[in-house]
Amino acid sequence: MRSEIDEPGIPRGLAIIGSDDSRDEYSMRYFDEREVSRKYEIVRNDNVWKWWRNALDFSQHFTGTFIDDGYHSW
């Protein structure tokens, strides 16, 4: 997944989502032009998708819900 927003101060980024085929685990690696790199854990249960990063200096989390009409709410 690539991200680029035409707004000063927001870096261009790249995220790679993958799984471990011997476990039911997913993760995302994020990199951006500031030379920032982060690892996020990912879980999807039914129609809910969550990713998070717990760090002492900067924790983040996201939850998305998929709904039947093909749209999503965040």
N, CA, C and O of each residue as an XYZ file, in Angstrom:
296
protein
N       0.851     -1.140      0.000
C       0.000      0.000      0.000
C       0.914      1.224      0.000
O       1.835      1.312      0.811
N       0.664      2.158     -0.896
C       1.421      3.402     -0.949
C       0.529      4.555     -0.519
O      -0.676      4.553     -0.767
N       1.140      5.536      0.127
C       0.376      6.728      0.495
C       1.161      7.969      0.091
O       2.362      8.082      0.334
N       0.446      8.887     -0.527
C       1.040     10.164     -0.914
C      -0.068     11.202     -0.881
O      -1.062     11.088     -1.598
N       0.108     12.207     -0.051
C      -0.880     13.265      0.101
C      -0.217     14.583     -0.254
O       0.867     14.895      0.240
N      -0.858     15.339     -1.095
C      -0.304     16.615     -1.538
C      -0.533     17.684     -0.476
O      -1.322     18.611     -0.659
N       0.174     17.531      0.632
C       0.040     18.437      1.771
C       1.412     18.562      2.432
O       2.017     17.546      2.773
N       1.908     19.765      2.619
C       3.225     19.924      3.242
C       3.279     19.262      4.626
O       2.334     19.356      5.409
N       4.386     18.602      4.906
C       4.586     17.985      6.209
C       4.086     16.561      6.346
O       4.367     15.909      7.351
N       3.345     16.053      5.354
C       2.874     14.667      5.413
C       3.759     13.836      4.491
O       3.762     14.052      3.279
N       4.514     12.882      5.053
C       5.470     12.128      4.244
C       4.811     11.076      3.350
O       3.737     10.559      3.657
N       5.476     10.777      2.247
C       5.068      9.646      1.411
C       5.461      8.371      2.136
O       6.519      8.311      2.762
N       4.609      7.345      2.054
C       4.886      6.116      2.785
C       4.557      4.867      1.998
O       3.913      4.916      0.950
N       5.014      3.750      2.526
C       4.789      2.445      1.940
C       4.515      1.469      3.074
O       5.234      1.470      4.074
N       3.487      0.636      2.937
C       3.180     -0.396      3.927
C       3.056     -1.740      3.223
O       2.472     -1.838      2.144
N       3.606     -2.761      3.842
C       3.536     -4.125      3.320
C       2.821     -4.972      4.366
O       3.242     -5.031      5.521
N       1.735     -5.629      3.951
C       0.949     -6.476      4.846
C       1.197     -7.921      4.463
O       1.147     -8.276      3.285
N       1.465     -8.760      5.464
C       1.742    -10.163      5.183
C       1.350    -11.052      6.342
O       0.906    -10.585      7.391
N       1.525    -12.354      6.125
C       1.161    -13.331      7.150
C       2.297    -14.318      7.346
O       3.220    -14.409      6.536
N       2.205    -15.045      8.434
C       3.093    -16.165      8.706
C       2.280    -17.409      8.380
O       1.288    -17.688      9.054
N       2.679    -18.160      7.364
C       1.852    -19.284      6.921
C       1.801    -20.449      7.918
O       0.988    -21.360      7.755
N       2.647    -20.432      8.936
C       2.581    -21.489      9.934
C       1.764    -21.082     11.163
O       1.559    -21.882     12.075
N       1.297    -19.818     11.174
C       0.483    -19.314     12.280
C      -0.661    -18.487     11.700
O      -0.617    -18.084     10.538
N      -1.654    -18.243     12.491
C      -2.751    -17.376     12.055
C      -2.458    -15.958     12.533
O      -3.210    -15.388     13.324
N      -1.337    -15.389     12.035
C      -0.903    -14.062     12.441
C      -0.611    -13.202     11.224
O      -0.121    -13.686     10.203
N      -0.920    -11.920     11.351
C      -0.655    -10.963     10.284
C       0.074     -9.764     10.874
O      -0.083     -9.445     12.053
N       0.865     -9.112     10.047
C       1.539     -7.895     10.489
C       1.691     -6.943      9.309
O       1.555     -7.330      8.148
N       1.974     -5.704      9.638
C       2.200     -4.689      8.613
C       3.514     -3.992      8.929
O       3.758     -3.606     10.073
N       4.350     -3.832      7.929
C       5.580     -3.057      8.049
C       5.357     -1.738      7.307
O       4.915     -1.725      6.159
N       5.668     -0.645      7.975
C       5.470      0.694      7.409
C       6.829      1.392      7.310
O       7.655      1.304      8.219
N       7.041      2.079      6.200
C       8.258      2.850      5.966
C       7.853      4.169      5.323
O       6.899      4.210      4.547
N       8.570      5.252      5.637
C       8.298      6.494      4.913
C       9.585      7.253      4.612
O      10.672      6.851      5.027
N       9.442      8.355      3.883
C      10.597      9.084      3.395
C      11.417      9.749      4.487
O      12.512     10.239      4.211
N      10.924      9.782      5.717
C      11.689     10.315      6.849
C      12.645      9.268      7.420
O      13.367      9.532      8.382
N      12.640      8.075      6.815
C      13.401      6.920      7.286
C      12.802      6.341      8.564
O      13.504      5.743      9.379
N      11.488      6.530      8.726
C      10.735      5.930      9.822
C      10.333      4.525      9.399
O       9.932      4.311      8.255
N      10.438      3.568     10.312
C       9.920      2.223     10.047
C       9.223      1.729     11.306
O       9.685      1.945     12.426
N       8.089      1.055     11.086
C       7.291      0.581     12.217
C       6.675     -0.773     11.873
O       6.436     -1.082     10.705
N       6.422     -1.575     12.910
C       5.732     -2.854     12.744
C       4.417     -2.784     13.501
O       4.383     -2.400     14.670
N       3.330     -3.159     12.826
C       1.994     -3.184     13.409
C       1.477     -4.614     13.413
O       1.733     -5.372     12.477
N       0.754     -4.983     14.456
C       0.056     -6.266     14.517
C      -1.317     -6.071     13.883
O      -1.894     -4.988     13.973
N      -1.848     -7.124     13.237
C      -3.139     -7.033     12.550
C      -4.019     -8.224     12.928
O      -3.547     -9.358     13.020
N      -5.312     -7.945     13.147
C      -6.308     -8.985     13.410
C      -7.554     -8.648     12.620
O      -7.966     -7.489     12.558
N      -8.162     -9.674     12.009
C      -9.467     -9.500     11.365
C     -10.381    -10.587     11.887
O     -10.104    -11.775     11.724
N     -11.478    -10.176     12.520
C     -12.504    -11.090     13.026
C     -13.830    -10.679     12.422
O     -14.302     -9.561     12.631
N     -14.433    -11.601     11.662
C     -15.700    -11.327     10.988
C     -15.577    -10.045     10.169
O     -14.815    -10.013      9.203
N     -16.296     -9.002     10.523
C     -16.278     -7.777      9.724
C     -15.459     -6.651     10.361
O     -15.579     -5.498      9.947
N     -14.635     -6.963     11.354
C     -13.832     -5.941     12.031
C     -12.350     -6.193     11.760
O     -11.853     -7.306     11.934
N     -11.655     -5.139     11.333
C     -10.227     -5.181     11.046
C      -9.536     -4.223     12.006
O      -9.900     -3.050     12.085
N      -8.534     -4.719     12.738
C      -7.800     -3.886     13.692
C      -6.306     -3.999     13.437
O      -5.793     -5.073     13.124
N      -5.620     -2.876     13.574
C      -4.158     -2.916     13.621
C      -3.682     -1.972     14.702
O      -4.339     -0.977     15.007
N      -2.508     -2.295     15.294
C      -2.000     -1.500     16.402
C      -0.491     -1.631     16.522
O       0.134     -2.552     15.996
N       0.055     -0.670     17.234
C       1.471     -0.642     17.573
C       1.567     -0.082     18.983
O       1.170      1.055     19.234
N       2.092     -0.879     19.896
C       2.287     -0.427     21.274
C       3.771     -0.128     21.469
O       4.607     -1.031     21.453
N       4.077      1.134     21.650
C       5.461      1.549     21.860
C       5.485      2.584     22.983
O       4.523      3.327     23.177
N       6.565      2.621     23.700
C       6.661      3.565     24.812
C       6.579      5.009     24.341
O       5.971      5.845     25.009
N       7.181      5.309     23.205
C       7.236      6.698     22.741
C       6.063      7.110     21.855
O       5.739      8.295     21.785
N       5.410      6.140     21.165
C       4.362      6.514     20.215
C       3.522      5.295     19.859
O       3.882      4.542     18.955
N       2.406      5.089     20.559
C       1.505      3.977     20.261
C       0.414      4.446     19.303
O       0.029      5.615     19.304
N      -0.076      3.518     18.488
C      -1.134      3.830     17.519
C      -2.098      2.665     17.445
O      -1.727      1.528     17.734
N      -3.358      2.945     17.051
C      -4.329      1.880     16.813
C      -5.354      2.338     15.788
O      -5.597      3.532     15.613
N      -5.951      1.356     15.114
C      -6.951      1.604     14.084
C      -7.963      0.477     14.147
O      -7.588     -0.678     14.347
N      -9.248      0.793     13.980
C     -10.304     -0.209     13.873
C     -11.211      0.179     12.717
O     -11.687      1.313     12.650
N     -11.453     -0.757     11.806
C     -12.371     -0.540     10.690
C     -13.444     -1.610     10.693
O     -13.182     -2.751     11.075
N     -14.645     -1.259     10.274
C     -15.763     -2.197     10.215
C     -16.273     -2.287      8.789
O     -16.618     -1.270      8.187
N     -16.324     -3.498      8.241
C     -16.871     -3.732      6.907
C     -18.362     -4.008      7.053
O     -18.770     -4.778      7.923
N     -19.180     -3.381      6.200
C     -20.622     -3.578      6.267
C     -21.134     -4.173      4.962
O     -20.442     -4.123      3.944
N     -22.328     -4.731      4.982
C     -22.863     -5.514      3.872
C     -23.013     -4.781      2.548
O     -22.946     -5.422      1.499
N     -23.211     -3.469      2.548
C     -23.438     -2.778      1.272
C     -22.151     -2.447      0.524
O     -22.178     -1.712     -0.463
N     -21.018     -2.991      0.991
C     -19.765     -2.800      0.287
C     -18.967     -1.599      0.748
O     -17.821     -1.423      0.334
N     -19.540     -0.786      1.580
C     -18.825      0.384      2.108
C     -18.266      0.023      3.472
O     -18.553     -1.050      4.003
N     -17.492      0.890      4.022
C     -16.903      0.663      5.326
C     -17.031      1.906      6.178
O     -17.200      3.016      5.671
N     -16.949      1.702      7.470
C     -16.936      2.835      8.400
C     -15.706      2.707      9.273
O     -15.310      1.598      9.630
N     -15.111      3.805      9.613
C     -13.868      3.774     10.391
C     -14.093      4.371     11.738
O     -13.167      4.439     12.546
